[in-house]
Amino acid sequence: MPLHENAFVLMRANFAQIAQGRKPQGVVIGTLTAGQLEAVNQSRASHRPPLPPVTGEVLFYGRHLYRSRVVRDGYTIEDVLDQIASAMNAASVLSPNPRMTVFQNPQSRIDRYGNTVRDLAVLECTAHHPRPELFSVMPKGDKNKPKT
């Protein structure tokens, strides 16, 4: 799921619009690798009934991410961008989950609060089908969270 070169500019712009109370437009921030796309579509095909395949282009709006990580958890925009960069890594692998499409970076990283985390990306694959949306990220292992 490598991010495109301009992804951080686009995501910052969407977060700024959300902070101003405006509704951001969806922007393309990256593309699933061939292996990641195959894993997602195989998983979707195994559902009963089967779900239609998605394309590799990943959209970003950011409303849920902003509300959950910045407003609720107290992370900064830069923290969230670090989480996204890690979770959207080309090495991230599909994690089995019957209710959602989740990728996790197998490599841990040290966040700004001293935690060793492995970042998860949750893709929403229905609302903008056939393109998945980066709906959320979660830094698994973030015992020391920012003070809100």
N, C-alpha and C positions, 0 to 999 in steps of 0.2 A: 504494500500500500504506500509506496513512496509518495511523498508530498510533491506537488509541483513547485517550481522555483518561486513563484509569487504567492504561494499559499499563506504565508504568515501575514503579508500585507492585506490580503483579502479577509482573513479571519479577524485581524485587528480592526479592520473597517466595519465588519459586521458587529463585533463586540461594542464598538463605539456607538453604532446606531442603536443597539439594544439599550445601552446605558442612557441614551437620550430619549428612550421611550418609543423609538421608531421600530418598525418591522423591517428586518433586513431581507434582501433578496438572496436566493440560493446562489452559491458560487461553487465552481468545480475546484477542489483543492488537491486532488490526487487520483491515482489509479491503482486498483488492485493488481498485484502481479498475476501472471497467468496461473500459477499454482494456487494462489489465494482465491482467484475467481473460480477455478475448477472446484476447490473445496467447498465454497459457498453454494455453488449450483448443484453439486452432488448432494449436499445436505438438504437443500430445498427440494430436490427431486425425491428424496427418501421420505418426505412428509406424507401423511395420509389425510386428505388427498394431496398429491404433489403440488408444490408451489412453482410458479413460473420462474425461469432463470432471470438473473440480473446481469447488467453490464458492469464493466470494471470501473467506470467513472464515478468518483465519490463526491457527493454534494455536501455543502456545509451551510447551515443557517445560523446555528449557535444559540438560539433562545433557551433551550433546555440546559445546555452546558453552562451558560451564563448564570441562570437561576440556581442550578444545583451546585456548581463548583465555586463560583465567585460570590454570589449573594448568600447562599446557605452555608457553604463550608469555609468561606473567607479566603480562598485562594486568590492570588493576583492573576491578571490576564497573562503575564509571563509564565507563572506556574502552570496555568492551563495549556498554554502553547507548548511548554516542555512535555506535559503529559500527552498531548496530541502527537507531537513529533515522535515520542517513544512508542506510543500505541500504534501509530500508523507506519511503523517501520516495515521495510520489505521482508524482514525476518519474522514478523509477527505471524502467529499460527491460529487457525480457527480452533476455538475452545468449544467442546460439545456443550450445547445448551438447547433444550427442546423449545424454549420460548423466545429466544432472540439470537441474533447473529453477533457473536463476540469473538474478537481477535485479541490475543495477548502476546506481548513481546516476551520472548523467553529470557531475554537478558535483563537483569535488574539494573537499576540506576539509583544513585543517591540524590534525593531531592533537596531543596533549599532548607528543609527543616531537619535534616539529618536522618531521614528515613531511607531504608532500602526498599524500593518499590518495584513492582512489575506492573506496568500500565496496561489497562484493558481499553479497547475501543468497542463501543456498541454501535452497530449499524442498523438503521431502520430501513427495511427493504420494501415496504409497501406503499407508503405515502407518495413517493415520487417515482414509483416503478416505471421503467426498469432500472433506474439509477438508485443505488443505495445512498443514504444520508448518514454522515457521521453524527449520531444522535447524542452520544455521551462518551466520556472517558472516565476511568476510575483508577486512581493510583493505589493498587492493592498493597497493603503493608504500611499505610500512612498513619501510624500510631500518634505521631506528634503532628497535629494539624495546626494551621495558622490560628491565631487568636482573633475571633470575630468581635 
